[in-house]
Amino acid sequence: MARPETPGGTVGDPSSAVPGPPLPPGEPVAGGGAGTFEHVVRPDRPDLSRMRRRLADWLRTHDAPDDDVELVVLACSEAVANAVEHGSPDGEVQVSAAVRDGRVHLEVKDAGRWDDSPSEPHRGHGLRLIRRAMNQVRISTDAGTVVRMERALR
């Protein structure tokens, strides 16, 4: 069962987000322009390593420091892995990102509804990692699942 969203994260873990400007509600992260990152992961062949490399290279073109690149790529990879595992089995996972005002805005969308309870005792740490790596996290489950994340670049 998904938790209700709040500006800094999801209910039940309010301390997981670092304060920052609020995320715009429902506003798409990227519009497909030259300064944006777009990637589609297909559930029948979820090549996460390619997505991670492309995102890291794209962040470096925006002069993102290595520490920020690692944390943003980690958060994105965890969100995509959750979407592939818990999302719609036949739907694509869409990843988009943009850098505005010194912040990276990242969005991971899928057509399914996540179940955030761990499937096994040693699992279930992905959302915690995402919240620690990013300054702002919002999860919406109105139409599929959309994870919007922000991180200030140093």
MDAnalysis code that builds the backbone (N, CA, C; Angstrom):
import MDAnalysis as mda
import numpy as np

u = mda.Universe.empty(462, n_residues=154, atom_resindex=np.repeat(np.arange(154), 3), trajectory=True)
u.add_TopologyAttr("name", ["N", "CA", "C"] * 154)
u.add_TopologyAttr("resid", np.arange(1, 155))
u.add_TopologyAttr("resname", ["MET", "ALA", "ARG", "PRO", "GLU", "THR", "PRO", "GLY", "GLY", "THR", "VAL", "GLY", "ASP", "PRO", "SER", "SER", "ALA", "VAL", "PRO", "GLY", "PRO", "PRO", "LEU", "PRO", "PRO", "GLY", "GLU", "PRO", "VAL", "ALA", "GLY", "GLY", "GLY", "ALA", "GLY", "THR", "PHE", "GLU", "HIS", "VAL", "VAL", "ARG", "PRO", "ASP", "ARG", "PRO", "ASP", "LEU", "SER", "ARG", "MET", "ARG", "ARG", "ARG", "LEU", "ALA", "ASP", "TRP", "LEU", "ARG", "THR", "HIS", "ASP", "ALA", "PRO", "ASP", "ASP", "ASP", "VAL", "GLU", "LEU", "VAL", "VAL", "LEU", "ALA", "CYS", "SER", "GLU", "ALA", "VAL", "ALA", "ASN", "ALA", "VAL", "GLU", "HIS", "GLY", "SER", "PRO", "ASP", "GLY", "GLU", "VAL", "GLN", "VAL", "SER", "ALA", "ALA", "VAL", "ARG", "ASP", "GLY", "ARG", "VAL", "HIS", "LEU", "GLU", "VAL", "LYS", "ASP", "ALA", "GLY", "ARG", "TRP", "ASP", "ASP", "SER", "PRO", "SER", "GLU", "PRO", "HIS", "ARG", "GLY", "HIS", "GLY", "LEU", "ARG", "LEU", "ILE", "ARG", "ARG", "ALA", "MET", "ASN", "GLN", "VAL", "ARG", "ILE", "SER", "THR", "ASP", "ALA", "GLY", "THR", "VAL", "VAL", "ARG", "MET", "GLU", "ARG", "ALA", "LEU", "ARG"])
u.atoms.positions = np.array([
    [0.834, -1.171, 0.000],
    [0.000, 0.000, 0.000],
    [0.881, 1.237, 0.000],
    [0.642, 2.159, -0.885],
    [1.434, 3.374, -0.987],
    [1.037, 4.340, 0.109],
    [2.005, 5.094, 0.584],
    [1.738, 6.101, 1.599],
    [1.323, 7.396, 0.932],
    [0.497, 8.218, 1.602],
    [0.119, 9.511, 1.017],
    [1.340, 10.402, 0.859],
    [1.305, 11.266, -0.119],
    [2.451, 12.127, -0.378],
    [2.396, 13.391, 0.459],
    [3.567, 13.939, 0.709],
    [3.731, 15.233, 1.350],
    [4.785, 15.977, 0.554],
    [4.934, 17.295, 0.741],
    [5.944, 18.013, -0.038],
    [7.358, 17.496, 0.154],
    [7.706, 16.947, 1.315],
    [9.069, 16.517, 1.543],
    [9.285, 15.032, 1.441],
    [8.284, 14.273, 1.131],
    [8.432, 12.833, 1.066],
    [7.080, 12.192, 1.215],
    [7.047, 11.024, 1.845],
    [5.773, 10.372, 2.052],
    [5.480, 10.309, 3.538],
    [4.215, 10.235, 3.876],
    [3.812, 10.166, 5.269],
    [4.438, 8.942, 5.899],
    [4.891, 9.077, 7.129],
    [5.500, 7.964, 7.824],
    [7.006, 8.100, 7.904],
    [7.588, 9.012, 7.165],
    [9.026, 9.222, 7.200],
    [9.331, 10.694, 6.958],
    [8.767, 11.603, 7.790],
    [8.947, 13.020, 7.528],
    [10.372, 13.504, 7.726],
    [11.183, 12.791, 8.489],
    [12.552, 13.242, 8.723],
    [13.495, 12.858, 7.603],
    [13.009, 12.141, 6.597],
    [13.894, 11.643, 5.556],
    [14.251, 12.683, 4.508],
    [13.559, 13.781, 4.463],
    [13.822, 14.786, 3.434],
    [14.578, 15.956, 4.029],
    [15.503, 16.487, 3.263],
    [16.231, 17.680, 3.662],
    [15.440, 18.875, 3.148],
    [15.245, 19.907, 3.986],
    [14.435, 21.042, 3.533],
    [14.979, 21.660, 2.255],
    [14.090, 22.146, 1.457],
    [14.429, 22.807, 0.209],
    [13.172, 23.377, -0.380],
    [13.266, 24.057, -1.505],
    [12.058, 24.589, -2.119],
    [11.106, 23.456, -2.467],
    [9.802, 23.666, -2.316],
    [8.864, 22.584, -2.598],
    [8.845, 22.204, -4.067],
    [8.544, 20.956, -4.324],
    [8.401, 20.476, -5.689],
    [7.096, 20.999, -6.266],
    [7.088, 21.387, -7.525],
    [5.829, 21.831, -8.118],
    [4.867, 20.657, -8.249],
    [3.624, 20.796, -7.769],
    [2.705, 19.666, -7.829],
    [2.295, 19.334, -9.255],
    [2.567, 18.105, -9.654],
    [2.117, 17.611, -10.934],
    [2.811, 18.173, -12.156],
    [3.769, 19.061, -11.993],
    [4.457, 19.649, -13.144],
    [5.488, 18.672, -13.681],
    [5.444, 18.373, -14.977],
    [6.443, 17.458, -15.524],
    [7.853, 18.020, -15.346],
    [8.796, 17.121, -15.141],
    [10.175, 17.532, -14.931],
    [10.782, 18.092, -16.203],
    [10.583, 17.411, -17.304],
    [11.278, 17.779, -18.534],
    [10.318, 17.782, -19.700],
    [10.626, 18.607, -20.663],
    [9.777, 18.682, -21.833],
    [10.422, 18.151, -23.093],
    [11.553, 17.461, -22.970],
    [12.191, 16.878, -24.135],
    [13.111, 17.832, -24.881],
    [13.419, 18.975, -24.295],
    [14.310, 19.931, -24.942],
    [15.754, 19.466, -24.884],
    [16.643, 20.277, -25.467],
    [18.057, 19.909, -25.577],
    [18.725, 19.743, -24.222],
    [18.274, 20.478, -23.211],
    [18.911, 20.405, -21.902],
    [18.309, 19.372, -20.978],
    [17.484, 18.474, -21.500],
    [16.834, 17.489, -20.651],
    [17.362, 16.092, -20.928],
    [17.104, 15.213, -19.988],
    [17.467, 13.805, -20.107],
    [16.179, 13.003, -20.219],
    [16.115, 12.104, -21.175],
    [14.954, 11.228, -21.359],
    [15.462, 9.810, -21.585],
    [14.832, 8.854, -20.932],
    [15.207, 7.456, -21.116],
    [13.985, 6.589, -20.821],
    [13.793, 5.550, -21.608],
    [12.700, 4.605, -21.388],
    [13.297, 3.241, -21.076],
    [12.824, 2.645, -19.981],
    [13.246, 1.293, -19.600],
    [12.074, 0.370, -19.889],
    [12.346, -0.664, -20.655],
    [11.303, -1.632, -20.985],
    [11.407, -2.817, -20.024],
    [10.271, -3.263, -19.476],
    [10.322, -4.333, -18.475],
    [10.842, -5.666, -19.015],
    [10.737, -5.894, -20.327],
    [11.232, -7.144, -20.884],
    [12.750, -7.157, -21.018],
    [13.380, -5.992, -20.959],
    [14.849, -5.912, -20.985],
    [15.304, -4.655, -20.234],
    [15.205, -4.724, -18.919],
    [15.534, -3.546, -18.108],
    [17.043, -3.353, -17.964],
    [17.655, -2.683, -18.933],
    [19.092, -2.437, -18.933],
    [19.380, -1.214, -18.070],
    [19.453, -1.429, -16.754],
    [19.668, -0.312, -15.831],
    [21.081, 0.247, -15.930],
    [22.056, -0.583, -16.284],
    [23.428, -0.077, -16.363],
    [23.550, 0.964, -17.472],
    [22.885, 0.762, -18.589],
    [22.905, 1.751, -19.675],
    [22.255, 3.053, -19.220],
    [21.118, 2.952, -18.535],
    [20.445, 4.146, -18.036],
    [21.337, 4.885, -17.044],
    [21.994, 4.156, -16.159],
    [22.884, 4.801, -15.169],
    [24.035, 5.526, -15.862],
    [24.655, 4.886, -16.859],
    [25.765, 5.524, -17.584],
    [25.297, 6.785, -18.300],
    [24.163, 6.689, -18.996],
    [23.641, 7.846, -19.736],
    [23.312, 9.003, -18.792],
    [22.670, 8.695, -17.652],
    [22.319, 9.739, -16.697],
    [23.573, 10.378, -16.106],
    [24.559, 9.572, -15.750],
    [25.806, 10.112, -15.186],
    [26.505, 11.014, -16.203],
    [26.577, 10.574, -17.452],
    [27.203, 11.398, -18.497],
    [26.445, 12.705, -18.682],
    [25.112, 12.628, -18.684],
    [24.291, 13.823, -18.851],
    [24.503, 14.798, -17.690],
    [24.539, 14.286, -16.461],
    [24.767, 15.150, -15.297],
    [26.123, 15.844, -15.379],
    [27.138, 15.127, -15.865],
    [28.469, 15.722, -15.983],
    [28.498, 16.844, -17.020],
    [27.630, 16.774, -18.041],
    [27.564, 17.874, -19.010],
    [26.999, 19.141, -18.367],
    [26.358, 18.981, -17.213],
    [25.831, 20.120, -16.447],
    [26.755, 20.467, -15.285],
    [28.006, 19.995, -15.363],
    [29.025, 20.273, -14.357],
    [28.631, 19.821, -12.956],
    [27.854, 18.750, -12.854],
    [27.490, 18.216, -11.539],
    [28.718, 17.580, -10.901],
    [28.986, 17.880, -9.634],
    [30.110, 17.247, -8.938],
    [29.915, 15.732, -8.846],
    [31.025, 15.002, -8.775],
    [30.974, 13.540, -8.747],
    [30.097, 13.000, -7.621],
    [30.169, 13.607, -6.426],
    [29.339, 13.137, -5.316],
    [27.855, 13.242, -5.657],
    [27.462, 14.356, -6.259],
    [26.065, 14.529, -6.647],
    [25.671, 13.558, -7.745],
    [26.561, 13.345, -8.710],
    [26.280, 12.395, -9.785],
    [26.000, 11.020, -9.184],
    [26.843, 10.565, -8.278],
    [26.666, 9.246, -7.676],
    [25.339, 9.138, -6.933],
    [24.974, 10.163, -6.163],
    [23.738, 10.106, -5.384],
    [22.490, 10.176, -6.259],
    [22.512, 11.020, -7.288],
    [21.363, 11.130, -8.185],
    [21.186, 9.832, -8.975],
    [22.277, 9.277, -9.458],
    [22.210, 8.025, -10.218],
    [21.714, 6.889, -9.312],
    [22.175, 6.845, -8.066],
    [21.702, 5.834, -7.117],
    [20.196, 5.955, -6.898],
    [19.721, 7.176, -6.622],
    [18.292, 7.383, -6.377],
    [17.467, 6.994, -7.604],
    [17.913, 7.398, -8.769],
    [17.189, 7.081, -10.000],
    [17.168, 5.573, -10.234],
    [18.282, 4.928, -10.054],
    [18.378, 3.489, -10.261],
    [17.448, 2.735, -9.315],
    [17.379, 3.161, -8.070],
    [16.488, 2.524, -7.094],
    [15.024, 2.721, -7.491],
    [14.673, 3.930, -7.923],
    [13.292, 4.200, -8.330],
    [12.923, 3.374, -9.555],
    [13.825, 3.274, -10.513],
    [13.559, 2.483, -11.718],
    [13.457, 0.995, -11.360],
    [14.338, 0.512, -10.503],
    [14.277, -0.893, -10.091],
    [12.945, -1.198, -9.407],
    [12.481, -0.276, -8.557],
    [11.170, -0.454, -7.916],
    [10.062, -0.482, -8.959],
    [10.141, 0.405, -9.938],
    [9.110, 0.470, -10.973],
    [9.086, -0.807, -11.808],
    [10.253, -1.330, -12.129],
    [10.323, -2.569, -12.915],
    [9.762, -3.727, -12.096],
    [10.107, -3.776, -10.809],
    [9.670, -4.889, -9.959],
    [8.201, -4.778, -9.556],
    [7.756, -3.581, -9.189],
    [6.421, -3.421, -8.614],
    [5.415, -2.757, -9.544],
    [5.886, -2.225, -10.657],
    [5.000, -1.524, -11.573],
    [4.249, -2.477, -12.475],
    [3.634, -1.922, -13.476],
    [2.878, -2.711, -14.445],
    [3.825, -3.644, -15.196],
    [3.527, -4.941, -15.265],
    [4.451, -5.876, -15.887],
    [4.653, -5.656, -17.381],
    [3.720, -4.998, -18.031],
    [3.872, -4.780, -19.472],
    [4.075, -3.314, -19.829],
    [4.245, -2.479, -18.826],
    [4.413, -1.054, -19.089],
    [5.856, -0.607, -19.061],
    [6.115, 0.478, -19.731],
    [7.454, 1.053, -19.756],
    [7.649, 1.944, -18.529],
    [8.912, 2.136, -18.181],
    [9.282, 3.068, -17.122],
    [9.938, 4.254, -17.804],
    [9.390, 5.426, -17.602],
    [9.910, 6.639, -18.225],
    [10.730, 7.420, -17.206],
    [11.930, 7.791, -17.610],
    [12.829, 8.572, -16.762],
    [13.086, 9.893, -17.461],
    [12.916, 10.984, -16.745],
    [13.239, 12.295, -17.313],
    [13.906, 13.142, -16.245],
    [14.749, 14.068, -16.702],
    [15.469, 14.931, -15.774],
    [15.763, 16.261, -16.445],
    [15.909, 17.267, -15.617],
    [16.293, 18.597, -16.075],
    [17.089, 19.255, -14.954],
    [17.967, 20.160, -15.323],
    [18.690, 20.962, -14.341],
    [18.197, 22.385, -14.483],
    [17.683, 22.931, -13.372],
    [17.192, 24.311, -13.329],
    [17.628, 24.935, -12.018],
    [18.141, 26.149, -12.116],
    [18.493, 26.915, -10.914],
    [19.388, 26.136, -9.958],
    [20.347, 25.405, -10.506],
    [21.309, 24.694, -9.669],
    [20.765, 23.434, -9.009],
    [19.618, 22.965, -9.481],
    [19.005, 21.761, -8.920],
    [18.692, 20.782, -10.043],
    [18.897, 19.498, -9.778],
    [18.476, 18.480, -10.730],
    [17.081, 18.030, -10.314],
    [16.190, 18.007, -11.291],
    [14.807, 17.568, -11.111],
    [14.675, 16.258, -11.871],
    [14.267, 15.216, -11.200],
    [14.236, 13.881, -11.778],
    [12.846, 13.287, -11.580],
    [12.368, 12.583, -12.594],
    [11.053, 11.962, -12.523],
    [11.121, 10.553, -13.087],
    [10.533, 9.604, -12.358],
    [10.431, 8.210, -12.799],
    [8.951, 7.856, -12.773],
    [8.433, 7.449, -13.948],
    [6.996, 7.161, -14.077],
    [6.775, 5.757, -14.602],
    [5.755, 5.092, -14.040],
    [5.326, 3.801, -14.577],
    [3.811, 3.703, -14.439],
    [3.223, 2.709, -15.078],
    [1.766, 2.579, -15.105],
    [1.209, 1.751, -13.951],
    [2.065, 1.167, -13.142],
    [1.591, 0.306, -12.055],
    [1.471, 1.045, -10.735],
    [1.089, 0.315, -9.713],
    [1.000, 0.854, -8.353],
    [1.964, 0.062, -7.485],
    [2.877, 0.786, -6.848],
    [3.879, 0.134, -6.020],
    [3.275, -0.355, -4.719],
    [3.807, -1.449, -4.243],
    [3.531, -1.937, -2.896],
    [4.822, -1.698, -2.131],
    [4.803, -0.741, -1.185],
    [6.064, -0.377, -0.537],
    [6.407, -1.258, 0.658],
    [5.696, -2.348, 0.863],
    [6.089, -3.272, 1.919],
    [7.132, -4.236, 1.356],
    [8.176, -4.532, 2.144],
    [9.239, -5.408, 1.657],
    [8.713, -6.804, 1.332],
    [9.159, -7.360, 0.212],
    [8.731, -8.702, -0.172],
    [9.512, -9.774, 0.585],
    [10.655, -9.412, 1.117],
    [11.478, -10.324, 1.902],
    [12.117, -9.508, 3.024],
    [12.506, -10.151, 4.126],
    [13.027, -9.393, 5.277],
    [14.261, -8.536, 4.985],
    [15.141, -8.980, 4.099],
    [16.378, -8.247, 3.822],
    [16.201, -7.195, 2.727],
    [14.969, -6.987, 2.265],
    [14.716, -6.050, 1.177],
    [13.926, -4.857, 1.695],
    [13.609, -3.937, 0.796],
    [12.755, -2.817, 1.175],
    [13.492, -1.563, 1.597],
    [14.744, -1.420, 1.189],
    [15.519, -0.245, 1.578],
    [15.632, 0.794, 0.468],
    [15.061, 0.512, -0.704],
    [15.199, 1.405, -1.849],
    [14.635, 2.795, -1.611],
    [13.422, 2.884, -1.057],
    [12.834, 4.208, -0.817],
    [13.622, 4.985, 0.232],
    [14.140, 4.296, 1.215],
    [14.973, 4.962, 2.231],
    [16.240, 5.531, 1.582],
    [16.865, 4.766, 0.685],
    [18.049, 5.247, -0.026],
    [17.709, 6.467, -0.889],
    [16.580, 6.398, -1.584],
    [16.160, 7.521, -2.431],
    [15.994, 8.774, -1.588],
    [15.315, 8.654, -0.456],
    [15.067, 9.823, 0.409],
    [16.357, 10.392, 0.984],
    [17.315, 9.526, 1.268],
    [18.603, 10.002, 1.807],
    [19.454, 10.683, 0.739],
    [19.354, 10.198, -0.494],
    [20.198, 10.720, -1.572],
    [19.686, 12.048, -2.123],
    [18.386, 12.272, -2.054],
    [17.781, 13.448, -2.675],
    [17.288, 14.419, -1.612],
    [17.209, 15.704, -1.968],
    [16.724, 16.717, -1.031],
    [15.205, 16.706, -0.900],
    [14.525, 16.417, -1.985],
    [13.062, 16.383, -1.996],
    [12.613, 15.134, -2.732],
    [11.594, 14.473, -2.208],
    [11.027, 13.291, -2.850],
    [9.515, 13.364, -2.705],
    [8.826, 13.141, -3.798],
    [7.366, 13.079, -3.778],
    [6.957, 11.864, -4.589],
    [6.077, 11.044, -4.007],
    [5.574, 9.863, -4.691],
    [4.073, 10.024, -4.844],
    [3.609, 9.924, -6.075],
    [2.197, 10.044, -6.381],
    [1.719, 8.750, -7.012],
    [0.542, 8.287, -6.599],
    [0.009, 7.041, -7.143],
    [-1.376, 7.255, -7.746],
    [-1.650, 8.465, -8.209],
    [-2.962, 8.763, -8.791],
    [-3.198, 8.002, -10.092],
    [-2.268, 8.049, -10.996],
    [-2.365, 7.353, -12.282],
    [-1.043, 6.641, -12.492],
    [-0.959, 5.408, -12.048],
    [0.326, 4.734, -12.034],
    [1.126, 5.265, -10.856],
    [2.427, 5.170, -10.944],
    [3.291, 5.707, -9.889],
    [4.263, 6.697, -10.519],
    [4.365, 7.872, -9.904],
    [5.306, 8.894, -10.340],
    [6.157, 9.268, -9.135],
    [7.467, 9.151, -9.301],
    [8.411, 9.559, -8.255],
    [9.109, 10.810, -8.778],
    [8.915, 11.926, -8.076],
    [9.597, 13.172, -8.419],
    [10.624, 13.457, -7.324],
    [11.833, 13.754, -7.792],
    [12.949, 13.958, -6.860],
    [13.718, 15.213, -7.264],
    [14.312, 15.849, -6.273],
    [15.191, 16.999, -6.521],
    [16.426, 16.879, -5.668],
    [17.511, 17.415, -6.199],
    [18.755, 17.528, -5.425],
    [19.468, 18.793, -5.868],
    [19.896, 19.575, -4.889],
    [20.715, 20.748, -5.173],
    [22.108, 20.280, -5.551],
    [22.637, 20.847, -6.638],
    [23.995, 20.510, -7.058],
    [24.951, 21.463, -6.394],
    [26.025, 20.923, -5.838],
    [26.998, 21.749, -5.120],
    [27.966, 22.402, -6.058],
])
